[in-house]
Structure formats: structure tokens, C-alpha cells
Amino acid sequence: MKYYYPFGEVVHPLVQTDRSPKQFFVLGVYASAVHARWLKGNKVVSAAIAVASEPRIFWDGNPEEAAEIISKIHIPEEMGTLEPAGNHLNGPSAKVLDNNILAPLGFTRDDAWLCDLLPETRLNRSQQHVIKEKYRSEAKKYGLNDVNIPPRPAVFCDKARCAEIVTELEESQTTTLILLGDIPIRQFINQVADVKYKTLQEYVELYGYGNCSPVTINGKTYKVLPLAHPRQIGALGYHSSKWHKLHQDWENSLK
């Protein structure tokens, strides 16, 4: 089934394109999207409405790319105009990955195989609100598509998807698996390996924050490194000061 963004772009899965061997395998939760600012004259209808799939997994929000993607989206003149959302609203998790996870380890994203439990975007509550309150009536009025992207689910990764991720993990030829937050711990590592923790807090109590531990998946042993979700690491909006501080301490310890 095809899912459609506001103004008609199709949702595309985001997967690793460079399939060469990597130092790290980074597992996140679900794909984000390109966000636009929707204007009617000088009035901001929405500061950040999701309008297209990111050009690549863990996209860094490059403003020139954002402008090019958004410029190709048709919007009736009566509905206003679209322009790139603020720089902090496109690619924030990727910036954290690059600057606060890989760089402290002495590597770049060229050294990492990137993956999400769910390789497509889903609608969080704020996007659901924008679509319901701002977009839907306008779209009907001007003959544009409704938005059928599902809401953010509770479960991102079933058994079949876990098996696909294990296949990618083996293809990457890595020896180190980085998990971003609680959800990859609960919904992936707990499903494919025998471990003693179900949350990042439980992991930290056993091994300490930022420390690796061994894990066997499909007969192969990896070093697993669970870290806080990029939202926590980068203090992006609502976040935990505890995890932000723990990660800062970890970064400083590597200098």
C-alpha cells in the first residue's frame, strides 16, 4: 500500500545504500521526513509539516537539498507556499549521530551502516494535529490528496523485520552494534539475543553508560553499545537531563 504526504509525495523506505563493510551498525527507531514551513502570505500555517521522505537514511537536513525537494512539490496558489522549515527541524537526529556519537569515537558516517527498526516515516501527534486541523479541509477544498500515513505505532519491529535487520547486520560485516534508546533494546536485541536488560537504565546498571558488552546474534558475537536516543543526547525539545548529562560525560571521557 502506498502512503502519501500532504501535497502528494509518496512515502519511500529509507535504507543503507553503501553496502560496503562497516565499523559500526547503528540501529534507530523509525525514519523521519523532510519538513516544510507552510505560509499563506505572511501568516505561518505550520512551522513544520512533513512533506516528503528524506533523501537518505539519517539525513542531516542539508538546507539546499531541502529547498530543492520542497520546490518540486505542487501546492495550489490559494493554499499558499512551502519553504524549508528551520534548520533545527530537519535532520536533528543525524546531526547528533555525526557530532555526538560517531565523531567522539573517531569515525564518520562513512564508517557506519545505518538502519531503523521501521524504515518509513510515521505521524507523531504534532503531525497528526497539523493534518487534522490545517491540511485536511484545505486539501478537500482544492482537490488534493488526503494523508494516509499511519500514526506512530507502539511496535516498530515484528519478527519478520527483526530477521531482515539481522541479515543487514551480517551483511555489514561489523563487530559493533550501536542501539539508540530503549526501543531498539526492547524490540530488537531482546528478540534476537539472550540479554539481561530490557531498557537502557537496566543496561547502565549492569555495564555503565557508554560501555560495550558482548552479545551473540545468530551464532555471531558482537560488541553492543546502547546509547541514549538522539533526542536525549542533543537536548532536542522535551528530553531527559539525566541522559543528556550522562552522554556528555561519555563524550568528555573519550577526549
Secondary structure, 3 states (H helix, E strand, C coil): CCCECHHHCECCCCCCCCCCCCCEEEEEEECCEEEEEEEECCEEEEEEEEEEECCCCCCCCCHHHHHHHHHCCCCCHHHCEEEECCHHHCCHHHHHHHHHHHHHHCCCHHHEEEEEEECCCCECHHHHHHHHHHHHHHHHHHCCCCCCCCECCCCCCCHHHHHHHHHHHHHHCCCEEEEECHHHHHHHHHHHCCCCCCCHHHHHHHHCCCCCEEEEECCEEEEEEEECCHHHHCCCCCCCHHHHHHHHHHHHHCC
